[in-house]
Amino acid sequence: MHAVDLAASLDELGIAEGWAIGDQVRMEAGPSPDQPCLGEPGQRRVEAFRNLVVGTIAERAFRQQHLARLESAGFAIVDYHERGENRDFGLQRGGLEVPINVKVASTRFREARRVVGLDPDDCIPVGAYKAIGASERVADLLYVFLVDFDLREKVDSFLDRLDGALAIGWHLFSWYAGRGAKKAQDQYNAALFARRGGELMALAPEVTKYRAISALRVLAIMGKNPRRVPGLGVKAAGRGVFQAEVNVHVSVANETRPWSEIADEITQFGIPHVLDQVRRRRTVEMSDPLL
């Protein structure tokens, strides 16, 4: 596509200066408006950007369908998105908080049974190092997952049918990152949901099924069952060719709980009841070899 057309699309979407690729496009639009202005994209799409849309759907559906009910019951909901931290929301009352990070499991790990011993339909990943960092900064953090293995395919299909500036932006950000990309991606996402948010939210199931697990429990699973963390034990990980994020793989059925149950307990017994479950300690016998 010609530089002038790309620049016009960026302007229409509100993408400001500061993204290296966008700045290059605008620079070329002056002296060479009818010339292609971008080099060959990378071999792989920018997954962090493509995950942004499904993540936004999960967060908004959780806020609208689940947290709103607790808000009506007298709990305060704090939105932490603008602070750039581990929490997306805080559920508060009486000086206490249940800190929540909303995630979405929208793609099956098809080799799960062979690699981590879980059925692909019963397996969701949690970033190991993110869980470690989160537990250090927000000790009581709950991960709340929208588990919908068809959602990513539905969202990608919808986005591939966009037209105009939204379509140009979708394909541009899917293949090009660079300095300043995060802020530009967030602006595109905001423009996308401002224009087509209703249609995107309709892709989520009417009754969303969220499952919760604490960051501390994720770390406990990692310690008890290293096989669930293939990045720590796969041979290729030590040869400079293992590039994926190291994940702890969790059983949906056996190691997470329905958020609806937790919400009922919060309503009936209060926030301390849930925090006590997160903080529970149990003395276990551990191997402690001297040699």
C-alpha positions, 0 to 999 in steps of 0.5 A: 500500500502507498505511504500516503494511504497508510498515513491517512489510515493512521491519522483516522485511527488517532495513532499519534507520532511516537511509533517507529513504523508509523513515523516511517510511514508519515516520513515517506508520505511526503516525498514519495506518497505513491511508493511502498514504504515498508520493508518485509514484515517478520516471519511471525505475526505479533501475537501480543497485539492479536491477543489484545482484542480477545483480552479486551473482550474477556475483561469487558464481559467480566466487568459487565456480567460479573463484577457489576452484580457484586457492585450492586451488592455493595462492593466497590470495583476499582479499575487498575488498567491505567496504572499498568500493574498486575491487577486489572480490577480490585473488588473492595469492601471494609478496607480489604481487596480481592485483586483480579487479573482477567485472562482468556484461554482462547487457543487449545494446546493440542499437544497438552496430553503428550507434553504436560499430561493434561487433556487439551480441553482441560489445559490453560497456561499461566506465565510462570515468571509473571506469576512469580512477579505478581505474587511478590507484588500483589500476594493475593492476586487471582487470575480469572480466566474466560475459557473459550477455545473457540473465541480466538478463531471467531475474533480473527475471522471477524477482524479479517473481514474489516474494511477501511482504516480498521482493516489497514490498522489490523494488518499493519499491527499484526505484522509490524511492532517496533519502538512505541508499538504498545501505545499505538496498539492500545490506541488502535484497540480503543478505536476498534472497540469504539466503532465495532465494540458491540459486534465484538462483544457479541462474539463472547458467549452469552453466559461466560464461564470464568474460572479462577486460580490464585497466583500462589496456587499456580506457583504451588503447582509448578513446585509440585509438578515440574512436568507442567512447566515444559520450558523448565525441562524441555531439552531444547530450552537450553540450546537457544532455540526454545523461544516461547514463554515459560508457562505453568499448565493448569487443569481447568476442572481440578485446579481452578474454581468457577468464578460464580462460586467464588462470587457467591462466597464473597457475597455470603461470607465476605472478602476475608473468606476468599483471602483466607483460601488464597493464603492457606498454608499446609506443612508437607514433607519435602525431600531435603538431600544433603548430597 
